[in-house]
Amino acid sequence: MKTKLISQIIVTLVVLFGLGGLCGYAMSARIHSGRPAWTRSQQWAERWLEQRMAQDFARIDATPVQQAKLKPSYDRLLSDFNAIQQESAQKVTDAFKRHGLDMWKQLTPEQREIIRQTNQERLQRKAPQP
């Protein structure tokens, strides 16, 4: 009887561990390019700001007058956040272009064709699927 209970506990823990690993693998597959795509959307940023603002106002028990005075600061935070995202995305794009140009200069015509095909494949994988 005691052995059966111990076996059930061990099996349950192994299954739980396996499910945790499966969930971890699934999440890591979704976040393969730095930040998840959903965090780069404008709607996500606006929802995030609204939730943060509501949470902050509730925690400090802000009056409607205080909320009205504080809202421009949150709007500026959203604007700054979006500007930083755009700036960093542009810097990453520029870095890849510089790298590609430096690399291109060192390659033979055959290697250039291979890298061109590779880049096309990468772009096709990145493009949203209908």
Secondary structure, DSSP 8 states (H G I E B T S, - for coil): -HHHHHHHHHHHHHHHHHHHHHHHHHHHHH--SSS-GGGGSHHHHHHHHHHHHHHHHHHHT--HHHHHHHHHHHHHHHHHHHHHHHHHHHHHHHHHHHHHHHHHHHS-HHHHHHHHHHHHHHHHHHS---
